[in-house]
Amino acid sequence: MLTRRHIRVKVLQSLYAFYQTQEQDLDKQEKFLTYSISQMQDLHALMLHLMVAMRDHAKSYLEKSQKKFLATDSEKYPSKNFLENKVIDLLANNINLITYLKNKKLNNWRLDDEYVTLLFNDLRTSDWYQEYLLKKEVSFEEDKEFLGRLYKEIIAPNDKLYEYLEDNRLTWIDDFPLVNTSVVKMLNKISEKNSKKIFETEVYKDEDDREYSIQLLRKVILNDDKISLEIDGKTPNWDKERIAELDMIILKMGIAEFLYFPSIPLRVTINEYLEIAKEYSTPKSSIFINGILDNVVKEFIAEDKLNKIGRGLT
């Protein structure tokens, strides 16, 4: 499920694409935004299922090892800790995830199983995997800790997997860090009692978030001239042409939230875009953006330009 920060990042990506094209079509860009967000959900489902696919591959690997003519004792009587990992069982039996994968025909790990093999081979070489296999009894918490480590140390940093995702769908590389964060958070919080929340079929938390995503895109594009004027004069040491393009879009998004989203607190807007700048723009961007947005807020308050309601000003 998307957070507001995820939505802001997706809108940022869509705005960047919009400003890069000669034929600037708002309706077309709205459709791209909706498509891009749905693609992120596809990637989320696939990354969850990848851990199940690795477990299934491990089962096939052990069955083949047992049939060796000169099989060792460890191959004849292998540890089943990974095969019986309780958290993977929850993933494998989650009806939301199963249904989503089936409906979207997301069978990547069956068609491109060489990536599953590659990741499993990396896992087998790790000392902590061997230590996990040697445990005589494994608790749910230990299974959860193991799976979190598997994801963070084996899956997420794998370059071959990254290249595969890049080649597979255009939007997935931008989505990869967001999806990784969501998966790790889920693995940290999962319990046998809340297993239904492993995967949400709905992309948005509610209709307000869906509307927010479209409105944020529209407000920036349709009010571009007005928002750009608000930036003029706030950057005395910078020509507009010298401001990084992503920084300019982030500034426009922040100002659009100040002016057109009355229920979003000013400080929330500033903090969110500072974090996005740190992740997606230049090393000094967050300092630059913080200074500009802070000056804009002070001016808006002094000139009574804000129409904030509820907690909007705090």
N, C-alpha and C positions, 0 to 999 in steps of 0.2 A: 504494500500500500504506500502510495506517495505521501511524503511529508510536504509541507509548504516550501521547504528549501529545495526539495527535488523539483517541485513545480517551477520555482524561480529559475533553476538551472535549465530546465527544458525550454522555458520561455526565452532565456538568454540565448540558447543555441538556435532557436527559431528566429529570433530577431537578428542574430548575426548572419544567418543564411539569407534573410529577407534583405538586409542592407547590402549584401554582396551581389545580389542579382540585378540585372538591368530591368527585367520585367517584374516590377514590384506589385504583386497581386495579394491583397489581404486575405481573400477567401481561400486562395490556394495555400497561403501560409498557415491559416487556421487548421486546414485539413492536415498539413504536414505536422503541426504540433500534436494534434490528436493521434495521428499515426505513430509519431515518435514516442509518445507516452505509452501506447499499446505495445510497441516493440520492446520497451524497457521491461514491461511485465512478462513478455515472452522470455527475455534473457533471465529474469529472476527465477522463473519456473525451471529453466534449463540448468541453472547453476545449483539449484536445490536437488534436481534429479541427477546431477552429475555424481553426487556422493552415493546415491543409490546404485548408479551404474558401476562405480568403482567397487562397491561391495559385491555386486553380482559378478563382476570380472574376477574378483578375488576368489569367489566360490568356484568358478570354472578353472582357475589356475590351480587351486588345491586339488580338485578332482583329477586333473591331468597329472599332477605330481604324484598322487597316490598310485597311479597306474604304471609308473616307471618300473622297469624290470629291477633296477637296483635302487629303489626308493629308500631314503634314509628314514630313521625312526620319526624325525620331525615331520617328514612328508607323509609317512603312513598314518601318523596320529597327530595331525596339525591342531594348533590352537584355533578355536572358533570364535574368539573374542570379537574380531572384526565382523565376521559373518553374522554374529548375533548382537551387534551393537544396537542398543535399545532406541537410540535417537534415530538411527537410520531406518529402523523398523517403523517409527512414527512417520518419517518422510515417505517411505515406500507405501504406506497404507493410508496416507492422507487423501481423502476423497476429493477435496478441492483441487489438489495438485494433479491427481490422476486424471480427473475430468478435463482440466484445463489443457494438459499435455495432449490428451486424445483429441479434443475438439480443435486444437490449433495444429494438430499433426506435427508436433515437435518431437521427432524421433531421431534427433541429431546424434545421440550417443550410441544408437544402434547402427546408423548409416556411417558414421565417422568414428568407429570404435577405437581407431588407432590412438586417439587422444586420451581415451580412458586407459588404454594399456600404458601409454607413456607416463601418465600421472601415477598409476599404480606402481610402476617400476621405480619411480622416484620415491614413493612412499616406502617401498620395501627396503630401500637403502638407508633409511633413517634409523638411528639408534632408538629413538623414543617409540617408534612403531614396534620394534622388536621387544622392547620393555613392556609395551602394552600387551603383546601377545603372550608374554610369560606370566601375566597375572592369572591367578587361579580363580578368583572371583572378581567381577567388575561391577561396580555400582552404576546407577543411572548418571550420577554426577561425573564419574570417571569417564563414562562413554561420551558424555556431553563435552567434557574438557578435551578428550581425544579428538572429537570431530571438529571442534573449534580450531585446534592446532592443525589438523589436516587441511582445513579450508585456508587458514591464514598462511601456512608455511609451504604447502604443496600446490594447492589449486590457484589461489589468487595471484602469486608472483610468477606463474609459469609462462615463459615467453612464447612457447609454441601454441599454447591455448590462446594467448592474447592475439597472436597472428591469425589464428583460425577465426576468432570472433570478428576481427577486423575485416577479413576477407568475406565473411558470411553475410553481415548486414551493416550498412553504412552507419547507423546510429549507435551500434552496440559499444563501440570503444568509448564514446563519451559517457555511456550509461554504466560501464563496467565498475568504476569506483563507487558509484551510488549503490549499485546492486550488491557489491561486496560488503559495503557498510551495513546494508539492510540484513544480509544473510548472517553476518557475524553477530549483529545485535539480537537477531532471532535465536541463534544458537546459544547465546549467553542467557537468554530469558526463558527458553523452552523448559517445560516440565510435562510430566505425564498428564497433568490435569488441564493444561492449556494447549494441547496438541492441535486443536482445531484452528488455532491462530497461526499455524506454520506458514500457510499461504492463503492470502485473501484474493478471491477472484475479482473483486472490485478494485480497480486501480485507485480510485479516489476514496477518501474517507467519507465524504458526503457530497451532496449536490453543490454546496457552497464552494468547495475546493475545485470542482469541475468548472463552475462559473468563473471562479477567480483566475484560473489558468487562461481562459479565453479573453476575459476582460483585461487582464494585465497586458497581453499581447496587443489587443486593440487600442487600449489607452495610450500606449507608447507610440504606436504607429500613427494613429489618427491625430495625436497632439504633438507630433514631433517638432514642429516649428515653435510652438509655445514653450515646450520643455527645453529646447535648445537655447531659447532666449534667456531662460532662467540660469543656464550654465554660463552664458556670456558674462564676462566681467568678474566671474568667481575664480578664474584661473589666470591671475595677472602674469605669472611667469611662464605660461604655456599658451602657445597658439593652439587653436582647436585642431589643426591638422597634425600637431605633434602629440596629441593625446592618443594613447593606444585605443584602437577601435573597441576592444572589449570593455575597457574602462569607460568609454563614452556611453556604451549601451548600458552598463551597470548604473552609471549616474542617471541616465534617463529613466530606468526602471525604478530607482529609488525615489526620484522626484514624482514619477507617476503615482507611486504608492502614497506619497505625502498628500498629493492633491486629490486623488480620485478614489481612495480606499479609506473611508472615514473610520472604520472600526479597527484598523491595524495600527498599533502604537508606533509612534515615531522611532523610539529606541529599538523596537523589534526590527523595523525596516533597516535601520542603519547597521545593526549588528549582523543581520542576515547577509546583507550585501558585502560587508567587510569580509565575512567568512568565505563567501563565494569568490571574491577578488583574490584572496590568499590562495585559493585552490586552482583558479582558472586563469589568472592574469599574471602580471609581472611581480617580482619580489616587493617592489615599493608601491604597488598599486593600492593596497589597503590603506596606507597612510595618506596617500593623495586623495582617495575617494572619501575617507573619513573627514578630512578637512573641508572638502567641497560640500558634502551633504550636511555637515554641521553648520556651515555658514548659510546654506540654503534654508535650513530649518529656522535658524535665528531670524533671518529676513522674513520668512513666511509668517512667523509668529508676530513679529513687530508690525507687519503690514496687514495682519488679520486675514491672511489668504487661506488658512486651513479651515476645513469643515469637519473636524474630528469629533467623533461621538464616543460615549462610553469611556473606555481606557485608551482611546486613540491618541491622546497627547502624552501619555506616560510610557 
